[in-house]
Amino acid sequence: MTTVSSPLSGTAIGLAAVPDPVFSGAMVGPGTAIDPERGPSEAVAPVDGVVVSLHPHAFVVVDDEGHGVLTHLGIDTVQLNGEGFELLVAKGDRVSRGQVLIRWNTEEVEKAGKSPISPVVALEATPEALSDVVDSGAVKAGADTLFGWQ
């Protein structure tokens, strides 16, 4: 079983609370979401694995079992064209759980009129494949588990 750690510090709110129907309807996949702490922030790898997709606003890390975890930093943040995001790794890099991948500022995202709420999704998974999904309470980046994946 894969254990997926929180890529952000903040409050778990669950996918249903995401202000985007594609994520809240779990069309991308099951998982949860984080309302991140405000201010300068770091997004970390939720699992040990390889960065297979990397954009300023989103990344996917695939672990050795083939589980891909998408972290989407905010909603509609693709429209910011990378402004306010700093990439610290490259696509193809092997990363460790808790390793900082991207620096960003949630306050700047909000000033730009976007939501900083960040979905964390198990790609190509069924809801039944996930266990102990955290959808409330405080979470710490790299330390707290968001869900297990069979």
FIKOL-238130 format. One record per residue: x negated, y, z of N, C-alpha, C in turn; residue in one letter. Coordinates in steps of 0.2 Angstrom, whole numbers, plus 5000, padded with zeros to 4 digits. Layout:
residues N
XYZXYZXYZa
...
This chain:
residues 150
499649945000500050005000499650065000m
499850114996499450184996499750225001t
499350265005499650315009499450385006t
499950425005499950485002499950545008v
499350575008499250635013499550695010s
499750745015499950805013499350845009s
499450875003498950915000498950985002p
499451005006499451075009499651075016l
499451125020499751135026500351185026s
500851165030501451205030502051155033g
502651165030503251125033503551085027t
503551015029503950975024504650995024a
504950995018505651015017506050965013i
505750915010506050865005506150894998g
506250844994506350874987507050904985l
507550884989508150914988508150984989a
507751014993507651084995507251124990a
506951094985506551124980507051174975v
506851234974507251274970507151264962p
507151204960507151184953507451124952d
507951114948508351054947507950994945p
507451004941507050954939506650914944v
506450954949506150924955506650904960f
507150944962507650924967508050864965s
508150854958508450794956508050734955g
507450744957506950684957506850664950a
506950704945506850684938506150674936m
505650704940504950694939504750624942v
505050614948504950554952505150574959g
505150524963505250534971504650564974p
504850584980504250614984504550664989g
504250714991504450764995504150834993t
504250884997504050954995503750985002a
503251035001502951075006503151145005i
503351175010503451255010502751275014d
502251295010501551305012501551365017p
501051365021500851425025500751485021e
500851545023500751595019500051625019r
499851655014499151685014498651635009g
498051655010497551615006497651535008p
497651495004497751425005497351375001s
497251315003496851264999497351204998e
497351184992497651114990497151064990a
497251004994496750954994497050894991v
496550844989496750784986497250744991a
497750714989498250674993498050604994p
497550584989497350514989496650514987v
496250464988495650454985495750434977d
495450454973495550434966495250484961g
495550484955495250524949495750574947v
495550634946495950694944496050674936v
496650664935496850644928497250704924v
497450754928497750814925497650864930s
497450924927497250984931497451044927l
497851084931498051154929497951194935h
497951264934497851304940498451294945p
499051274942499651274946499851204948h
499451154946499651084947499151034945a
499150974949498650924947498950854949f
498650804946498750734947498150694949v
498150664954497650614956497950544956v
497550504952497750434952497250394956v
497550344961497150304965496950244961d
496550204965496250144962496750094960d
497350094963497950054962498350074956e
498150134953498550164948499150204950g
499150224956499750264958499550344957h
499950374953499850444951500250494956g
499850534959500250584963500150654961v
500750684959500750754956500850804962l
500450854962500550914967500650974962t
501251004963501451064959501451124964h
500951164963500851224968501351274966l
501951274969502451324968502951314962g
503451354961503951344956503851394951i
503851374945503751424939503051454939d
502651434943501951464943501551454937t
501751414932501451404926501451474922v
501951514924502051584921501551634923q
501151614929500651654931499951654927l
499951604923499351594918498751584922n
498751554928498151544932497951594936g
498251654936498151714940498251694947e
497651704951497751694959497551614961g
497351574956497151504957496451494955f
496051464960495351444958495251374958e
495051344952494951274952494251254955l
494251204959493551184962493351114959l
493751084955493551024952493751024945v
493550974941493650964934494050904933a
494450904927494850834925494250784924k
494450724927493950664927493550654933g
493550704937493150704943493450654948d
493050614952493250574957493250614963r
493850604967493950654973494150604979v
494050634985494150594991494750634994s
495150594997495750625001495450675006r
495850735005495650795009495150845006g
494850825000494450864997494750924994q
494550984995494851044992494751044984v
495351044981495351044973495551114971l
495951154974496151224971496251264977i
496051324976496151384981496751424978r
497251454982497751494979498051534985w
498451584984498651624989499451634988n
499751604993500551594992500851664993t
500551714996500851774996500851814989e
500251794986500251824979500751794974e
500851724975501451694971502051724973v
502251744979502851774981502951844978e
502351884978502351944976502551944968k
502351894965502451884958503151864956a
503551854962504251834961504351754960g
503851714962503951644961503951614968k
504251554969504251514975503651484976s
503351484982502751444984502851374985p
503551354986503751284988503451234983i
503051184986502651134982502851064982s
503151044976503350964976502750924976p
502750864980502250814980502650754977v
502450724971502850674968502450614966v
502850554967502550494965502750484958a
502250484953502450474946502550404944l
503050394940503250324938503350284943e
503750304949503950264954504650264955a
504950214958505650214960505650244967t
506250264969506350284976506250234981p
506350174979506350114983505550094985e
505150114980504450104981504050144987a
504450194989504150244994504450225001l
504050235006504250225013504050285017s
504450285022504350335028504150405025d
504650435020504550495017504650555022v
504250595023504250655027504650715024v
505250735026505550785023505750845028d
505350845034505450895039504850895043s
504750955047504250955051503550985049g
503151005053502451035051502050975048a
501650995043501150945041500450985040v
499950955040499250975040498950945034k
498650985029498250965023497750915025a
497750855021497250805022497350765028g
497750775033497850745039498450705040a
499050735038499650705039499950665033d
500250615034500450565029501150595027t
501250595020501950615018502350555016l
502050505013502450445012501950385010f
502250325011501850265009502150245002g
501750214998501950194991501750114990w
502250074989502050004988501749994982q
